[in-house]
């Protein structure tokens, strides 16, 4: 009996190691810092410099985002290693942590739990982007337009990478009662097996990171992350995710948000919004029911 149990544990650990290696490979694609003016401008970038932000520039930046693995450096691997190590360190305790939050869910409909979940919905980052875009147009505030564009861009990138990992890893959600080490790789669009990483927390962290980067004081930079913290807790409390799902999602959202803002701080990819059409026209989101992300 003990040998069977030992073999089962070994198999679960080996499977987890493989999953984390996959995560490391994918996660590094967006963990790398955007390079600022260290590479000569291309002809297209020079032409775009004085033009209003367009779908063409968005497409070029998306290409840069996708090709990040080809320019990995040592410090980028270090960042990935920290997040993967933190995720791995929590995994052995995932089931116990989830069990400790379940039972009498008397706070399930509280403002903090419901608000935390809503902050991580696709419409939250899209809505905030729309508000900044509308204000920028009405008040002719270019900074607000820039924030709208970066929120939309970070939201799209975070959603795409998260759903790729979800469907590839295929981790069972806590409510299936299959255990924290149950994986069904490539369970495409089966919400029961796309626990890792948390889509709500990824989106929430991307939103909070962009807002934090544009905050004027240290206090507000820190405060911007408070809603994302409630999102993290709500997903575990509502039995939708394990804590390790949340840690990985935090890393994704944080680095995607920073990558987008860093990219636009450099001359090569500056956002020119002086004569831009409504920023909300490019604030596209994945318009689908993602309440179980």
N, C-alpha and C positions, 0 to 999 in steps of 0.2 A: 504493500500500500504506500509506504513511504517512497519507494523507488518510482512508482507511478506519479506521485505528487511532485517529486523532484524533476522528473522528465517533463511534466507539464509546465512547471515553472521555467525550466530551461528553454522550452519551445517559445513560451510567451516572451521571455527576455530577448531571445534571438530575433523574434519578429519585431519587437520594439526597436531594437538596434537598427534593423533594416529600414524601418519606417523613419527613424530619426536621421539616418544618412540621406534618405530621399528628401526630407525636410531641409537638411543643411544645403543640399545641392540647389534646391529651388529658392530657399530663403535668401541665399547670397545674391541672387539676381537683383534684389531691390535693397539689399543692405549696404551696397556700396555708395559712397558719397558722390554726388554729382560734381564733376570737375568744373572748375570755374576758370575759363579763359586760359587753360594750360595747353590746349590743342588749337592749332590755327583754324580760323573760321572757314567753313566750306562756302562755295559760291552761293548756294541756296540760303545759308544763314546770313550772309552779308546782305543779300537782297531782302530778306525778311526783317532785318534790323529796324527799318523805319516804316514798316507796314503794320497795319493793325493786326492783332492776334486773330488767327484764322484756323480753320480745320486743317489746313496744310501744315501749319506750325505744330498743331496738336498731333498730327500724324507723324511728323518728324521726331517729336519728343517721345512719342510712344515707341518708335523704333529704337531710340536711344535707351529707353527703359528695358526693352526686351533683350537688347544685345549686351547688357551689363555683364553677364557671365564671361564674356570674352576679355574683360578688362579687370578681372579680380586681382586684388593685391593682398598682402599679408594682413594688413589692418582690417580688411573686409572679412577675412576668415576669422579673425579674432572676434569681431562683432557677432558673426554667425555662431561661433563656438560658445559664446556667453549665453545666447538665447537658447541654443540647443541643449547646453549643459543644464540650464535652469529648468527647461522643460523635462529633461530626463530625470533630474533630481526629484521632481515632484511626482512623477508617474507612479512610483511604488505606493504612494500615499493617496492616490486619486480616489480609489473606491471608499476608503475610510473617511475621507473628507466629504465626499458626496453623501455618504450615509449619515454623517453628523448633521447635515443640513436638512435632511428629509424627516418627515413625520407630521407634526401639526403645523402646516404652512399658513399660520394665521396672518402673516405679513405679505401673502402672495399678491394681494390687491392694493398694497400700500403705495403711496406716492413714489417712494424711492425705488421699489421693485419695478413697478409699471413704468415709471419715468426712465429708469435705467435701461429697460428693454426698448422703449420707444427711441431713446437717444441712439441706439445702435441699428435701428431700422434704416432701410435704404432711403426712405423719404426724409429722414432727419438731415443728413448731409446734403441731399438735394434741395431741401427746403431752405436751409441756411444759405446755401450758395445762391438760390433764387432771391432771397431777401437782400443779400449784399449786392447782387447784380442789379436788382430793381432800384435800390437806394443809389447805387453808383450812377445809374442813368438819370434818375430824377435830380440828384444833387450835383451831377457832373463830377463825381468823386472817383478819380482813377484808381486810388488805392482800394476802394471797395470793389471795383470791377476786378482788380487783380486777385483779391481774396476769393471772389466768386469763382473765377477760373481755376484757381489752385485747389479749391475745395472739390469742384467737380472732377478735376483731373485725378486728385488723390483718391477720391471715392471710387472712380472707375478702375484704377489700377489695383487698389486694395481688393475690390470685389473679384476681379478676374483671377488674381493670384490665389486668393482664398478658396474660390470655388474649384480651381484646378487641384489644389491640395486636398480639399474635402473629398472630391470624387476619386482621386488617386489613392489616398490613404484608406478611406473606407472604415473609419473607426466607429464602432457601435456607440450610440448615445447611452447615457446612464439609465434612462427609463426603459431600455430594452431588457435590463437585468442580465445581460450577457457577460458583464464584468469589464473592468477597465482595460484589459488586454485582448479584447475581441476585435479583430479587424476583418473586413471584407473588401479588399482592394478593388477599385474600379466598379464600385456599386453606383453606377451613374444615376444621379437624380433620385436616389433613395434616401429620404431624409432620416431614416433610422440609422444609416451608416455613413453619415458625413459630419461626425462630431468634431473632428480636428482639422483645422482650427475653427474657432468661433467667428462666424461672419459678423455677428452683431458687434463683438468687441473689436474686430479689425476695423470696421467702419467707424466706430466710436473713437478709437485711438487716432485714426487718420484725421477725423474732424477736429479732435482736441489738439492734435499736434500742429495743424495748420493755424488754428486760432491762437495757440500759445506762441507760435513764432511771430505772429503779427501783433501780439499784446505789447503795450508800451511799458508796463512795469513788471517787476519780478513777481509781485503778488498775483497779478492777473495771469501771468504765464503759468504759475502753479495751479491757480484756481481753474484754469481751462481744462485740466485733467480730472477734476472732481466728477463730472457726469460720467466719464468713461469708467471710473472706478465703480460707480453704481451699476453700470452695464455689466462689468465683469462679475460682480457679486450676484446680480439678478439671474444671469445665465446658469450659474451653479445652483443657486437657491431654487430655481424653477426646474431643476433636474434635466436641463438641456445639454449641459457640458460638464466636463471634468476641469479641474483647475489647470492642468497642463495644457488643455485646449486654449484656455484664456491667456496663459503666459505666451504661448506661441503667437496667438492673435495680436497681443499687445506689441510684440516685436515687429510684426508685419506692418501694422497700422502706423507705428511710430516711425519706422524707417521709410515707408512710402511717403508719409507726410513731409518728412524732412527732405527727402530726395527731390520732391516736386518744388518745394520752396527754395532749396539750394540751387536747383537748376535755373530758376528765374532770377536769381540774384546776380548771376554772371552776365556779362555783356552779350555773349553769344546767343542767349536764349531769353533776353529781357522781354517782358510782356508790354507791348505798346498798345495802350487802350485809349489813347487820346481821341480816336475817331472810330472806335470799335462799334459794331452793331451790338444789340443787347447781349450782355454776357450770358444771359440765361439760355440763349439759343444753342450754346455748346455744353450746357449743364445737363447732359444726358445721363440717365441712371438706368439700372437694370430694373425695369418696371415689371416686377413679378412678385408673387407672394413669397416673402422670405422670412416669415415669422418664426421659422424653426432653424434659422441659419446658425 
